[in-house]
Amino acid sequence: MKNYQINKRNNNIVEIKLNKYPDSHLCMQLLNSNIYCAISTYVNPNDRGQGIGKLLYQSMLDYVRSQNAKFNAMCPFIVDLADQDKSIKDIYVTKIG
């Protein structure tokens, strides 16, 4: 069982929420048929400092891989994590176009 839920707000916006922390989320935009852009991450102030942002990041990676897609990021938090994560070279796209 996944520890997160996917909410599609429209055809190209995807929101990931953790089951245990539903007030926190990560939003992505589908840029084309197989590339998502992580546009924002929000962690409830009462829950900060517990690694929830990293759990959202891992859930995003799980979702992107399940879609046979790739991602890039404009959210500074996600950019920092992705730039340090050597395990995602197959799905992390730093330049589009």
N, C-alpha and C positions, 0 to 999 in steps of 0.2 A: 504494500500500500504506500502511495506517495504521501509525503509529509507536506504537500502544498496543493493549492487549487489554482486553476487557470480560469481567468475571466476574460472573455473577449468583449471589449467595449464597442467595437465595430469591426469592420473587415480587416483593419490593419493595426489595431492597438491591442496588446495583450498585457494583462496584469497578473502577476504572480503573487499569491498571498500564502503565507505559511499557516498551516492548520492551528498550530499552537500560539501564533502571534498574529491574529487576523487584522490588527490595526497597522501592521507594517506591510510594505509591498514594494515590488519592483515593476516598472513599466517598460515595455518594449514596443517599438513600432516596426512592422514588417515593411521593409524598404522595397523589396521585390519578391519574386517567388521563393527565394531561399535565403535571404539575409535579413536578420533582425538587428535593430539598433537599440541598445539599452539606453533609455533616455533619462530615467530617474530612479532613485532608490529612496525610500522613506522608512525610517524606523521610529516607532513611537518613542517619544522622549523618556517615558517611564521604563522602557525596555532596552535602552542603549547601553553599550558596554558589555553585552552578553554574547556577541558574535552573531547576532541576527542578520546583519548585513551580509556576512559571509555565507550564512545559510540560504539567504535569498539568491546570492551569486551562484551557489552550487545548484540550487533548484532551477535557475535560469539555464545553466549548462546542461542539466538533465533534460529540460524541455527542448532546448535547441537541438540537442543530439537526437531526441525522440522524433523530431520533425525532419531529420536528415538535412538540417540547415546549418548556416554559419551565423556569426554575429560580429558586430562592431559596437563601439560604445561612445557616447558623448557624456555620460554620467561620470564625473571625476572619480568617484569611489570605485566604480566598475572598471574604469580605465586602469587605475592603480593596481587592482587585483589581477586583471587580465595581463597587464604588462609583465607581471612577476610570475605568472602561471605557465610553466613550460609544458604542461600536459594538454594545453588547448590549441596548440599550433595548427591542428587540422581544422579547427572551426572558428578561430579568431582572425578576423579580417581588419587590418588597420587602415586600409585605403579602399575606397569603393570607386569604381568607374574606370 
